[in-house]
Amino acid sequence: MVDETEEFLKNPDKKLVKAPRAGQILMGRQVATTIDKGGVTFVEAPVGTGKSYAYLVPAALSKGRVVVATAKKALQDQLIDQDIPAVKAATKKNFSFTVLKGASNYFCQARADGLKDQNAKYAIDEWQMTLGDVVSNGDVASFPGGYPDFWPQVNVDECDADKCRHKKECGYVKAVKAAQDAHIVVTNHHVLAHALLRESNVLGTYESLVLDEAHQFPEALRSAQTRELSKAGLAALHRRYAEAGGTQPFKVLEAAWSSLEGALSGIDGVFPPEFIGAEVNELQRILAVMSADLKNSSAVDGRYTDTAKLAIEIAQKARSKSFTDAALRLSDALELMANTSRSKDLINAVSTTDFKTAAREVTIKPVTPGNAVRAQLSRIPAVIATSGTMSVGGSFSHIAIESGLMPPAAENSKSTCLVCTTPFNYSRQAVLYTPKHLPKPVSGKGEDRAAWIHAIGLEIKRLIEVSDGNTLVLFSANADLTEVHRKLADLGVSHPVIAQKPGRAAEAEALYRDTDNAVLLGSKSFFEGLNITGDKLWSVIIPRLPFPVPSDPVIATKTQRLEARYAERGMNPAGARVQAFNSICVPPMLFDTIQGAGRLIRTTTDRGVLSILDPRLWTGSGSRLPKADQLEYKGYGATVIEALGFPRRTSRFENVETYFKSLRAQPCPSNT
């Protein structure tokens, strides 16, 4: 299979690739070897490697079933609509493939039977009558006009298909069956995470797993294990209860929540379980009372015909089950919150989610999410984890531990690590601009913050002017985006500036594509997935290195524990802080920086400037500024520079100006 894979990837006559790519061939051979012989393989494949073909060809040739899990819907769509059909046509293998989305994407007729909103019921009837067979899959993507407001009331929620009278026509049941039977199944990280955690058969039995966009898998694992408790969540739970015929007023739950909030007054971050023991017990008691109340209120009024009674009873059962399932999940979460001391890997945290309303939320989450699925992953014969960025200083240990894959050290002799070289000629195609004169980033408020925003605004403005727009500015903090947007307006930037609004990334991208010489201010979601080629985007600016927030409960806990471990080994407090920071905060910053930089060069003919305006890149420290005559990057800054791989670097703005003049004198050739 290894040689056959290589043949498809290097020979244009096979009608899959236009030309051979060294990295793609190398990756394809390694993936084929892993699928054939088993083990764990980590492949760092930069933009342009062509990694999807590198794992899909051996997947198609494999005798065993393969699951491909991705982080983003855009990649799922690309695999299903373009890449897998192309591989199937080229290999002439008659294999089946399908996509399985999260359950909430599918329509549940049992829940819809109990819907009281007449406008929603009319919209569903129109959907079903107009689209016919197309809607039989029940996917919200087929709903006209996009995601409807009422969808959370009618989507699949803890499906119990065996007891459902709509089982035969249920789109979700059909999707699961197709996934269990297909040779290649494409799904997302969250579906995979839940399947692993529950040891569910939703994906069937498979011999190989490909984790694409693998650097994001740990966060999907953490999200799947996180439990949340808030007043809004309790209100949603009570709505399900009331719809199912419950009679207890919401004020009972509300009072219990107020008591819990009071116990956590003044706390922001991690707290020990004993702080909320009594409050958790009271919430558990109320949930038990509500559940018992539903069991005693299921009789149907005698006014209805037998047929109508049956329909109402079925709808009531569906609503009652919806509440019961949600109440059980909450009860389990409360039990964990009161007993996190039993597991060092779980932490409780409280935070303010809305500063205008002072709304608070309590969460319980794992510190190292991979621990919960390590055993399950070890039972899969072949696992391939791939992404544009996964290693730190040549080591894959960070991603291996966080994902639940054994570290590529002595603990797992079958692990293989591969770093593919970029297919792009960065020395010819790009320049990295890292100025030394700017102040260190400042968060919060005050004069120092205002001075930093002003300095960054001025620098971004002159970069926009020399590039004549066609610029993407990437922010890791929404507050930075908002304030810099305001500052650019104050400074009188003449080019169209498009600021991404929360939840409206697609709208901002479309507007940027349609606007000449525009500037796009993007948040964290634009660090990945944005694919704009040619001179339409030839300037990418990262004002601040995207470090995780130090006060984040998981980051704070990891840092505290690692500092303590270093102290036990005799390290002084200052050294322990630096080492812990480098181990905990540098890897996610590095991953995000490389992903953001990857928005600049997408093809062999793209060209442009990447500007990182954070002086910490020079010093590897937040406590000092670079010297004017400094020539070398230090600490984690040197790690970032090495990982970016841009040979042409400058700290002088006039060099950037000269470079853009040269680009304008040479029209961009056609993209390949």
C-alpha positions as CSV (number, residue, x, y, z in Angstrom):
1,M,0.0,0.0,0.0
2,V,2.9,2.4,0.7
3,D,4.3,2.2,-2.9
4,E,0.8,2.4,-4.4
5,T,0.1,5.5,-2.3
6,E,3.3,7.2,-3.5
7,E,2.4,6.4,-7.1
8,F,-1.0,8.3,-6.8
9,L,0.7,11.3,-5.1
10,K,3.7,11.7,-7.5
11,N,2.3,10.7,-10.9
12,P,0.0,13.3,-12.6
13,D,-1.1,10.6,-15.0
14,K,-3.1,9.1,-12.1
15,K,-5.3,12.2,-12.4
16,L,-5.2,13.2,-8.7
17,V,-2.3,15.7,-8.4
18,K,-1.0,18.2,-11.0
19,A,2.6,17.9,-9.8
20,P,4.4,15.9,-7.1
21,R,5.0,17.6,-3.8
22,A,7.8,16.2,-1.6
23,G,6.1,16.8,1.7
24,Q,2.8,15.3,0.5
25,I,4.6,12.1,-0.8
26,L,6.5,11.8,2.5
27,M,3.4,12.2,4.5
28,G,1.4,9.8,2.3
29,R,4.0,7.1,2.7
30,Q,4.1,7.5,6.5
31,V,0.3,7.4,6.8
32,A,0.1,4.3,4.6
33,T,2.8,2.7,6.8
34,T,0.9,3.5,10.0
35,I,-2.5,2.3,8.7
36,D,-0.8,-0.9,7.5
37,K,1.4,-1.7,10.6
38,G,-0.4,0.2,13.3
39,G,0.9,2.8,15.9
40,V,0.6,6.5,16.4
41,T,2.0,9.1,13.9
42,F,2.2,12.8,14.3
43,V,2.6,14.8,11.1
44,E,3.2,18.5,11.0
45,A,2.2,19.5,7.5
46,P,2.5,23.3,6.7
47,V,0.1,25.1,4.4
48,G,0.4,23.8,0.9
49,T,1.5,20.3,1.8
50,G,-1.7,18.8,0.5
51,K,-2.3,16.7,3.6
52,S,-5.9,15.7,2.8
53,Y,-4.8,13.6,-0.2
54,A,-1.8,12.3,1.8
55,Y,-4.1,10.6,4.3
56,L,-7.2,10.0,2.0
57,V,-5.3,7.9,-0.6
58,P,-4.1,5.4,2.0
59,A,-7.5,5.5,3.6
60,A,-9.1,4.6,0.3
61,L,-6.6,1.8,-0.3
62,S,-7.0,0.4,3.2
63,K,-8.9,-2.7,3.9
64,G,-10.1,-1.4,7.3
65,R,-12.6,1.4,8.1
66,V,-11.2,4.9,8.6
67,V,-12.6,7.8,10.7
68,V,-11.4,11.3,9.8
69,A,-12.2,14.0,12.4
70,T,-11.7,17.7,11.7
71,A,-12.2,20.8,13.8
72,K,-14.0,23.0,11.2
73,K,-17.1,22.5,9.1
74,A,-15.3,24.1,6.1
75,L,-12.8,21.2,6.0
76,Q,-15.5,18.6,6.4
77,D,-17.4,20.1,3.5
78,Q,-14.2,20.1,1.4
79,L,-13.4,16.5,2.2
80,I,-17.0,15.3,1.4
81,D,-17.7,17.5,-1.6
82,Q,-14.3,17.6,-3.3
83,D,-11.4,15.6,-1.9
84,I,-12.9,12.2,-1.3
85,P,-14.8,12.1,-4.6
86,A,-11.5,13.0,-6.4
87,V,-9.6,10.2,-4.6
88,K,-12.4,7.7,-5.3
89,A,-12.3,8.6,-9.0
90,A,-8.5,8.4,-9.2
91,T,-8.1,5.2,-7.3
92,K,-11.1,3.6,-8.9
93,K,-12.0,2.0,-5.6
94,N,-15.6,1.5,-5.0
95,F,-15.8,2.5,-1.3
96,S,-18.5,4.2,0.6
97,F,-18.1,7.5,2.5
98,T,-20.3,9.8,4.6
99,V,-20.3,12.6,7.1
100,L,-21.7,12.4,10.6
101,K,-22.4,15.8,12.3
102,G,-23.3,16.4,15.9
103,A,-26.7,15.2,17.0
104,S,-28.0,18.8,17.4
105,N,-27.7,19.4,13.7
106,Y,-30.5,16.9,13.0
107,F,-34.3,17.3,13.2
108,C,-36.3,15.3,15.8
109,Q,-39.9,14.7,14.9
110,A,-40.8,13.4,18.3
111,R,-39.8,16.8,19.9
112,A,-41.5,18.7,17.1
113,D,-44.8,16.9,17.8
114,G,-45.0,18.7,21.1
115,L,-44.1,22.1,19.7
116,K,-46.5,24.9,20.7
117,D,-45.2,27.6,18.5
118,Q,-47.6,27.6,15.5
119,N,-45.3,29.7,13.3
120,A,-42.5,27.3,13.9
121,K,-44.8,24.3,13.1
122,Y,-45.8,26.0,9.8
123,A,-42.2,26.6,8.9
124,I,-41.3,23.0,9.5
125,D,-44.3,21.8,7.4
126,E,-43.2,24.1,4.6
127,W,-39.6,22.7,4.9
128,Q,-40.8,19.1,4.7
129,M,-43.3,19.6,1.9
130,T,-41.1,21.8,-0.3
131,L,-37.8,19.8,0.0
132,G,-39.2,16.3,0.2
133,D,-36.4,13.7,0.1
134,V,-33.8,16.4,0.6
135,V,-35.0,17.1,4.1
136,S,-35.3,13.4,4.9
137,N,-31.7,13.6,6.3
138,G,-33.1,16.1,8.9
139,D,-30.0,18.3,8.6
140,V,-30.4,21.9,9.6
141,A,-28.2,22.8,6.7
142,S,-31.1,22.1,4.4
143,F,-33.4,24.5,6.2
144,P,-34.3,27.5,4.0
145,G,-32.8,30.8,5.3
146,G,-30.3,29.1,7.6
147,Y,-30.5,28.1,11.3
148,P,-34.0,28.9,12.6
149,D,-34.5,30.4,16.1
150,F,-36.7,27.5,17.2
151,W,-34.2,24.8,16.2
152,P,-33.0,24.1,19.8
153,Q,-36.6,23.0,20.6
154,V,-36.8,20.5,17.7
155,N,-33.2,19.1,17.3
156,V,-32.0,15.7,18.4
157,D,-31.4,15.8,22.2
158,E,-30.2,12.6,23.9
159,C,-31.9,10.4,21.3
160,D,-33.4,7.1,22.5
161,A,-34.1,5.8,19.0
162,D,-35.1,2.3,20.0
163,K,-38.2,3.6,21.8
164,C,-39.1,6.3,19.2
165,R,-42.0,5.8,16.9
166,H,-40.3,8.0,14.3
167,K,-37.2,5.8,14.2
168,K,-37.7,4.6,10.6
169,E,-37.8,8.1,9.1
170,C,-35.4,9.8,11.5
171,G,-32.5,11.6,9.7
172,Y,-30.2,11.2,12.7
173,V,-30.7,7.4,12.9
174,K,-30.1,7.2,9.2
175,A,-26.9,9.3,9.5
176,V,-25.6,7.1,12.3
177,K,-26.3,3.9,10.4
178,A,-24.5,5.3,7.3
179,A,-21.5,6.3,9.5
180,Q,-21.4,2.8,11.0
181,D,-21.3,1.2,7.6
182,A,-19.1,3.6,5.5
183,H,-15.5,2.8,4.7
184,I,-14.5,6.5,5.3
185,V,-16.5,8.5,7.9
186,V,-15.9,12.3,8.2
187,T,-16.9,13.8,11.5
188,N,-15.9,16.6,13.8
189,H,-13.7,16.6,16.9
190,H,-16.7,17.1,19.2
191,V,-18.6,14.0,17.9
192,L,-15.4,12.0,18.2
193,A,-14.7,13.3,21.7
194,H,-18.2,12.3,23.0
195,A,-17.9,8.9,21.3
196,L,-14.6,8.2,23.0
197,L,-15.7,9.5,26.4
198,R,-19.0,7.5,26.3
199,E,-17.3,4.6,24.6
200,S,-20.3,4.8,22.2
201,N,-20.7,2.9,18.9
202,V,-22.0,5.9,17.0
203,L,-19.0,5.7,14.6
204,G,-19.0,1.9,14.4
205,T,-15.8,-0.1,14.8
206,Y,-12.9,1.3,12.9
207,E,-9.2,0.4,12.4
208,S,-7.7,3.8,11.7
209,L,-8.3,7.3,13.0
210,V,-7.1,10.5,11.3
211,L,-7.2,13.6,13.5
212,D,-6.9,16.6,11.1
213,E,-6.5,20.1,12.6
214,A,-5.2,18.0,15.6
215,H,-3.9,21.0,17.5
216,Q,-7.6,21.8,18.3
217,F,-8.6,18.4,19.5
218,P,-7.6,18.9,23.1
219,E,-10.0,21.8,23.4
220,A,-12.8,19.7,21.9
221,L,-12.0,17.0,24.5
222,R,-12.1,19.6,27.3
223,S,-15.4,21.1,26.0
224,A,-17.0,17.6,26.0
225,Q,-15.9,17.1,29.6
226,T,-16.9,20.6,30.9
227,R,-20.1,21.0,32.8
228,E,-21.7,24.4,33.4
229,L,-24.1,25.9,35.9
230,S,-25.7,29.3,35.6
231,K,-29.0,31.1,36.2
232,A,-29.6,31.1,32.5
233,G,-29.0,27.3,32.3
234,L,-31.3,26.7,35.2
235,A,-34.0,28.8,33.5
236,A,-33.7,26.7,30.3
237,L,-34.0,23.6,32.4
238,H,-37.1,24.9,34.1
239,R,-38.7,25.7,30.6
240,R,-38.3,22.0,29.7
241,Y,-39.8,21.1,33.0
242,A,-42.8,23.4,32.5
243,E,-43.4,22.2,29.0
244,A,-43.5,18.6,30.3
245,G,-46.3,19.6,32.8
246,G,-44.2,20.5,35.9
247,T,-45.8,22.7,38.5
248,Q,-42.9,23.8,40.7
249,P,-42.2,27.6,40.2
250,F,-38.8,28.8,38.9
251,K,-38.3,30.9,42.0
252,V,-37.4,27.7,43.9
253,L,-34.4,27.1,41.5
254,E,-33.7,30.8,41.5
255,A,-33.4,31.0,45.2
256,A,-31.0,28.0,45.3
257,W,-28.8,29.6,42.6
258,S,-28.8,32.9,44.6
259,S,-27.6,31.0,47.6
260,L,-24.8,29.3,45.6
261,E,-23.8,32.7,44.1
262,G,-23.6,34.1,47.6
263,A,-21.3,31.3,48.7
264,L,-18.9,32.3,45.9
265,S,-19.2,36.0,46.3
266,G,-15.8,37.7,45.7
267,I,-14.3,34.7,44.0
268,D,-13.2,34.8,40.4
269,G,-11.4,31.7,39.3
270,V,-10.7,28.3,40.8
271,F,-12.4,27.4,44.2
272,P,-12.4,24.2,46.3
273,P,-15.5,22.0,46.4
274,E,-16.2,22.5,50.1
275,F,-17.2,26.1,49.3
276,I,-20.5,24.9,47.8
277,G,-21.3,21.6,49.5
278,A,-24.6,22.7,51.1
279,E,-25.8,24.7,48.1
280,V,-25.1,21.7,45.8
281,N,-27.1,19.4,48.1
282,E,-30.1,21.9,48.0
283,L,-30.0,21.9,44.2
284,Q,-29.9,18.2,44.1
285,R,-32.9,18.0,46.4
286,I,-34.9,20.4,44.2
287,L,-34.1,18.4,41.0
288,A,-35.4,15.3,42.8
289,V,-38.6,17.0,43.7
290,M,-39.1,18.3,40.1
291,S,-38.5,14.8,38.7
292,A,-41.0,13.3,41.1
293,D,-43.5,16.0,40.3
294,L,-43.4,15.1,36.6
295,K,-44.0,11.4,37.3
296,N,-47.3,12.4,39.1
297,S,-48.5,14.8,36.4
298,S,-48.6,12.6,33.3
299,A,-52.4,11.9,33.0
300,V,-54.2,13.3,30.0
301,D,-57.5,15.2,30.2
302,G,-60.6,13.1,29.4
303,R,-61.8,15.6,26.9
304,Y,-59.7,14.2,24.1
305,T,-60.3,11.3,21.7
306,D,-58.2,8.2,22.0
307,T,-56.1,9.2,19.0
308,A,-55.5,12.7,20.3
309,K,-54.7,11.3,23.8
310,L,-52.0,9.0,22.3
311,A,-50.4,11.9,20.4
312,I,-50.4,14.1,23.5
313,E,-49.0,11.3,25.7
314,I,-46.2,10.7,23.2
315,A,-45.4,14.4,23.1
316,Q,-45.5,14.7,26.9
317,K,-43.2,11.7,27.2
318,A,-40.7,13.3,24.7
319,R,-40.8,16.6,26.7
320,S,-40.5,14.7,30.0
321,K,-37.5,12.7,28.8
322,S,-35.9,15.9,27.5
323,F,-36.2,17.4,31.0
324,T,-35.1,14.2,32.8
325,D,-32.0,13.8,30.6
326,A,-31.0,17.4,31.2
327,A,-31.7,17.1,34.9
328,L,-29.5,14.0,35.1
329,R,-26.7,15.7,33.3
330,L,-26.9,18.6,35.8
331,S,-27.1,16.3,38.7
332,D,-24.0,14.5,37.6
333,A,-22.2,17.9,37.2
334,L,-23.3,18.9,40.7
335,E,-21.9,15.7,42.1
336,L,-18.6,16.3,40.4
337,M,-18.5,19.9,41.6
338,A,-18.9,18.8,45.2
339,N,-16.2,16.2,44.9
340,T,-13.4,17.5,42.7
341,S,-11.0,16.7,45.5
342,R,-11.3,13.1,44.4
343,S,-9.6,13.8,41.1
344,K,-6.6,16.1,40.7
345,D,-7.6,16.5,37.0
346,L,-10.9,18.3,37.7
347,I,-11.2,21.9,38.8
348,N,-14.2,24.1,39.8
349,A,-14.2,27.7,38.6
350,V,-16.5,30.6,38.7
351,S,-16.4,33.6,36.3
352,T,-18.5,36.6,35.3
353,T,-19.9,36.0,31.8
354,D,-21.7,39.3,31.3
355,F,-20.3,42.4,33.1
356,K,-23.4,44.5,32.3
357,T,-25.7,42.2,34.1
358,A,-23.1,40.7,36.4
359,A,-24.2,37.2,35.3
360,R,-22.0,34.5,36.8
361,E,-21.2,30.9,35.7
362,V,-19.8,27.9,37.6
363,T,-17.9,25.3,35.5
364,I,-16.1,22.1,36.2
365,K,-13.5,21.1,33.7
366,P,-10.4,18.9,33.3
367,V,-6.9,20.2,33.5
368,T,-5.5,17.6,31.1
369,P,-8.4,16.5,28.8
370,G,-6.5,13.7,27.2
371,N,-6.4,11.6,30.4
372,A,-10.0,10.7,30.0
373,V,-9.6,9.1,26.6
374,R,-6.1,7.7,26.7
375,A,-7.2,4.1,27.2
376,Q,-9.9,4.4,24.4
377,L,-7.4,5.8,21.9
378,S,-4.8,3.2,22.7
379,R,-7.3,0.5,21.5
380,I,-7.4,2.0,18.0
381,P,-4.8,0.2,15.9
382,A,-3.7,3.2,13.9
383,V,-3.9,6.9,14.8
384,I,-2.6,9.7,12.6
385,A,-2.6,13.2,14.1
386,T,-1.9,16.0,11.6
387,S,-2.0,19.8,11.5
388,G,-0.1,22.8,10.2
389,T,1.5,23.2,13.6
390,M,1.9,20.8,16.5
391,S,5.5,20.7,17.6
392,V,7.3,23.0,20.0
393,G,11.0,23.1,19.5
394,G,10.9,19.9,17.6
395,S,8.9,18.0,20.3
396,F,5.3,16.7,19.9
397,S,4.9,15.9,23.6
398,H,2.5,18.8,24.3
399,I,-0.1,17.8,21.8
400,A,0.4,14.1,22.5
401,I,-0.3,14.5,26.2
402,E,-3.2,17.0,25.8
403,S,-4.9,14.8,23.2
404,G,-4.6,11.5,25.1
405,L,-2.1,10.1,22.7
406,M,1.0,8.7,24.4
407,P,4.0,11.1,24.4
408,P,6.4,10.3,21.5
409,A,9.1,9.2,24.0
410,A,9.8,5.9,25.6
411,E,6.3,5.5,26.8
412,N,5.1,4.6,23.3
413,S,7.7,3.0,21.1
414,K,5.3,2.9,18.2
415,S,5.0,6.7,17.9
416,T,6.5,8.3,14.8
417,C,7.0,12.1,14.4
418,L,7.3,13.7,11.0
419,V,7.7,17.4,10.1
420,C,7.1,18.2,6.4
421,T,9.0,21.1,4.8
422,T,7.0,23.9,3.3
423,P,6.4,23.8,-0.4
424,F,6.7,27.6,-0.5
425,N,9.8,29.7,-1.1
426,Y,9.5,32.2,1.8
427,S,12.8,33.8,0.9
428,R,11.3,34.9,-2.4
429,Q,7.7,35.2,-1.4
430,A,7.6,37.0,1.9
431,V,9.2,39.4,4.4
432,L,8.8,39.3,8.2
433,Y,8.6,42.7,9.9
434,T,9.3,42.8,13.6
435,P,9.8,46.4,14.8
436,K,11.6,47.1,18.1
437,H,10.3,50.6,18.8
438,L,6.8,49.8,20.0
439,P,5.7,49.5,23.7
440,K,4.8,46.2,25.3
441,P,1.1,45.2,25.0
442,V,-1.1,46.4,27.8
443,S,-4.5,45.0,28.8
444,G,-7.3,46.6,30.9
445,K,-7.5,50.3,31.2
446,G,-5.4,53.3,32.1
447,E,-2.7,55.6,30.6
448,D,-0.4,52.7,29.6
449,R,-3.2,51.0,27.8
450,A,-4.2,54.1,25.9
451,A,-0.5,54.7,25.0
452,W,-0.2,51.2,23.6
453,I,-3.4,51.4,21.6
454,H,-2.3,54.7,20.1
455,A,1.2,53.4,19.2
456,I,-0.3,50.3,17.6
457,G,-2.9,52.3,15.8
458,L,-0.2,54.5,14.2
459,E,1.9,51.6,13.2
460,I,-1.1,49.7,11.6
461,K,-2.1,52.9,9.8
462,R,1.2,53.4,8.1
463,L,1.4,49.7,7.2
464,I,-2.0,50.0,5.6
465,E,-0.9,53.0,3.7
466,V,2.3,51.4,2.3
467,S,0.4,48.2,1.3
468,D,-2.6,50.2,-0.1
469,G,-5.0,48.1,2.0
470,N,-5.4,44.4,1.2
471,T,-4.6,43.8,4.9
472,L,-5.7,41.4,7.6
473,V,-5.1,42.4,11.2
474,L,-5.5,39.5,13.6
475,F,-6.5,40.1,17.2
476,S,-6.5,37.6,20.0
477,A,-8.5,39.8,22.3
478,N,-11.9,41.4,21.3
479,A,-11.2,44.4,23.4
480,D,-8.0,45.1,21.3
481,L,-10.0,44.8,18.1
482,T,-12.7,47.2,19.3
483,E,-10.2,49.9,20.6
484,V,-7.9,49.7,17.6
485,H,-10.9,50.0,15.2
486,R,-11.9,53.1,17.0
487,K,-8.3,54.5,17.0
488,L,-7.9,53.9,13.2
489,A,-11.1,55.9,12.7
490,D,-9.7,58.7,14.9
491,L,-6.4,58.6,12.9
492,G,-8.3,59.0,9.6
493,V,-7.4,55.8,7.8
494,S,-8.6,56.4,4.2
495,H,-9.0,52.7,3.3
496,P,-12.2,50.8,4.0
497,V,-11.9,49.1,7.4
498,I,-14.1,46.1,8.1
499,A,-14.3,45.0,11.8
500,Q,-15.5,41.5,12.5
501,K,-18.6,41.4,14.8
502,P,-19.1,38.6,17.2
503,G,-20.6,35.5,15.5
504,R,-20.5,37.2,12.1
505,A,-17.1,36.0,10.6
506,A,-18.6,34.9,7.3
507,E,-20.3,38.3,6.8
508,A,-17.0,40.2,7.4
509,E,-15.0,37.9,5.1
510,A,-17.6,38.3,2.3
511,L,-17.5,42.1,2.6
512,Y,-13.7,42.1,2.6
513,R,-13.6,40.0,-0.6
514,D,-16.1,42.4,-2.3
515,T,-14.3,45.6,-1.3
516,D,-11.3,46.9,-3.1
517,N,-8.2,47.7,-1.0
518,A,-9.9,46.9,2.2
519,V,-8.6,46.2,5.7
520,L,-10.1,43.4,7.7
521,L,-9.9,43.4,11.5
522,G,-10.4,39.8,12.6
523,S,-10.7,38.1,15.9
524,K,-9.4,34.6,17.0
525,S,-11.7,32.8,14.5
526,F,-9.7,34.3,11.6
527,F,-6.4,32.9,12.7
528,E,-7.4,29.7,10.9
529,G,-9.6,28.8,7.9
530,L,-9.4,32.1,6.0
531,N,-8.2,31.3,2.5
532,I,-7.7,34.4,0.4
533,T,-5.0,34.2,-2.3
534,G,-3.2,36.6,-4.5
535,D,-2.6,40.4,-3.9
536,K,-6.1,40.6,-2.4
537,L,-4.4,39.8,0.9
538,W,-0.7,40.6,0.9
539,S,-0.3,42.1,4.4
540,V,-1.0,40.2,7.7
541,I,-0.5,42.1,11.0
542,I,-0.5,40.5,14.4
543,P,-0.4,43.3,17.0
544,R,0.1,41.1,20.1
545,L,1.5,37.6,20.5
546,P,-1.6,35.4,21.2
547,F,-0.8,34.1,24.7
548,P,-3.6,32.4,26.6
549,V,-5.1,34.5,29.4
550,P,-3.0,33.8,32.6
551,S,-6.1,33.9,34.8
552,D,-7.9,31.2,32.8
553,P,-8.6,28.5,35.4
554,V,-6.9,25.7,33.5
555,I,-3.8,27.8,32.7
556,A,-3.6,29.1,36.2
557,T,-3.9,25.7,37.7
558,K,-1.3,24.1,35.4
559,T,1.1,27.0,36.0
560,Q,0.7,26.8,39.8
561,R,1.2,23.0,39.9
562,L,4.3,23.2,37.6
563,E,5.8,26.0,39.6
564,A,5.4,23.9,42.7
565,R,7.0,20.9,41.0
566,Y,10.0,23.0,40.0
567,A,10.3,24.5,43.5
568,E,10.4,20.9,44.9
569,R,13.4,20.3,42.7
570,G,15.2,23.3,44.3
571,M,14.6,25.9,41.6
572,N,14.2,29.5,42.7
573,P,10.7,31.1,42.4
574,A,11.7,33.4,39.5
575,G,13.2,30.5,37.5
576,A,10.2,28.3,38.3
577,R,7.8,31.0,37.0
578,V,9.8,31.3,33.7
579,Q,10.0,27.5,33.2
580,A,6.3,27.1,33.9
581,F,5.3,29.9,31.6
582,N,7.4,28.4,28.8
583,S,5.8,25.0,29.3
584,I,2.2,26.1,29.7
585,C,1.7,29.4,27.8
586,V,4.2,29.3,25.0
587,P,2.9,26.2,23.1
588,P,-0.7,27.6,22.5
589,M,0.8,31.0,21.6
590,L,3.1,29.4,19.1
591,F,0.3,27.3,17.5
592,D,-1.9,30.4,17.1
593,T,0.9,32.6,15.8
594,I,1.8,30.1,13.1
595,Q,-1.8,29.5,12.1
596,G,-2.3,33.3,11.8
597,A,0.9,33.7,9.8
598,G,-0.4,31.0,7.5
599,R,-3.1,33.4,6.2
600,L,-0.4,35.3,4.2
601,I,1.1,32.7,1.8
602,R,-1.5,30.2,0.5
603,T,0.0,29.4,-2.9
604,T,3.4,29.3,-4.7
605,T,2.7,32.7,-6.3
606,D,1.4,34.6,-3.2
607,R,3.7,37.3,-1.8
608,G,3.5,39.8,1.0
609,V,4.6,41.0,4.5
610,L,3.9,39.5,7.9
611,S,4.1,42.1,10.7
612,I,4.3,41.1,14.3
613,L,4.2,44.2,16.4
614,D,4.9,42.7,19.8
615,P,8.4,43.6,21.1
616,R,8.4,40.5,23.3
617,L,9.3,38.6,20.1
618,W,12.8,40.2,20.5
619,T,13.2,39.7,24.3
620,G,11.3,36.5,25.1
621,S,10.1,38.4,28.2
622,G,7.3,40.7,29.3
623,S,9.6,42.6,31.7
624,R,12.0,44.3,29.3
625,L,12.1,46.0,25.9
626,P,14.6,45.2,23.1
627,K,17.7,47.2,22.6
628,A,18.0,49.4,19.5
629,D,21.1,47.5,18.3
630,Q,19.9,44.0,19.2
631,L,20.3,41.5,16.4
632,E,19.1,38.2,17.8
633,Y,15.7,37.1,19.0
634,K,15.7,35.6,22.5
635,G,13.8,33.0,24.6
636,Y,10.4,32.1,23.2
637,G,10.8,34.8,20.6
638,A,13.6,32.8,19.0
639,T,11.3,29.7,19.1
640,V,8.6,31.6,17.2
641,I,11.0,32.9,14.6
642,E,12.4,29.5,13.9
643,A,8.9,28.0,13.6
644,L,7.7,30.7,11.2
645,G,10.6,29.9,8.8
646,F,10.8,33.4,7.2
647,P,14.4,34.0,6.2
648,R,13.9,37.6,5.1
649,R,13.4,39.7,8.3
650,T,13.6,43.3,9.1
651,S,12.9,45.7,12.0
652,R,13.0,48.8,9.8
653,F,9.8,50.2,8.4
654,E,11.5,51.7,5.4
655,N,12.5,48.2,4.2
656,V,8.8,47.2,4.3
657,E,7.9,50.3,2.3
658,T,10.5,49.5,-0.3
659,Y,9.4,45.9,-0.5
660,F,5.7,46.9,-1.2
661,K,6.9,49.3,-3.9
662,S,8.7,46.4,-5.6
663,L,5.6,44.2,-5.4
664,R,3.5,46.8,-7.1
665,A,6.1,47.0,-9.9
666,Q,5.7,43.3,-10.5
667,P,2.1,42.1,-11.0
668,C,1.2,38.9,-9.2
669,P,1.3,35.9,-11.6
670,S,-1.7,33.5,-11.7
671,N,-2.1,31.5,-8.5
672,T,-1.4,27.8,-8.6
